[in-house]
């Protein structure tokens, strides 16, 4: 009697069943990956939109609160700006490297919307430690509206802002809204 068995191969039915299980598990894994991938980018976009909204409010607070006054208009290197619904021009006391105010010297800061970008343009006095130039603060602005405590912006001591940041990621809308009001601490006419 021969007790030695020859190795047996998988039957066609067994091969088809294993192949079907592998295909089903691969499909489930692919759907899970697509879902997680979409949620990751959605969460990342939501965080970016929230961060941009916070950065804009922080930027406004940084320059509006210490400002001497709001300027109705200004021209910087041939570019004209007018304070209004989407533009705010401030006269801000100049500072040294250590943050000390430079007496009698001020910088001009323009905060404005250009498309979906929130921008800051600085025209610094030669005695100021601030850097002159144009800087992008955020790029998800859907709407930005400034309003002032008086009709004549150059007499206003309070600035209100309504902000809506927005992004579209994988056909999903992500947005944030902020409202704030700032009083010019050093307001003078």
Buried (B, 14 or more C-beta within 10 A) or exposed (E): EEEEEEEEEEEEEEEEEEEEEEEEEEEEEEEEEEEEEBEEBBEEBBEBBBBBBBBBBEBBEBBBBBBBBBBBEBEBEEEEBBBBEBBBBBBBBBBEEEEEBBEEBBBBBBBBBBEBBBBBBBBBBEEBBBEBEBEEBBBBBBBBBBBBBEEEBBBBBBBBBBBBBBBEBEEEEBBBEBEBEBEBEBBEE
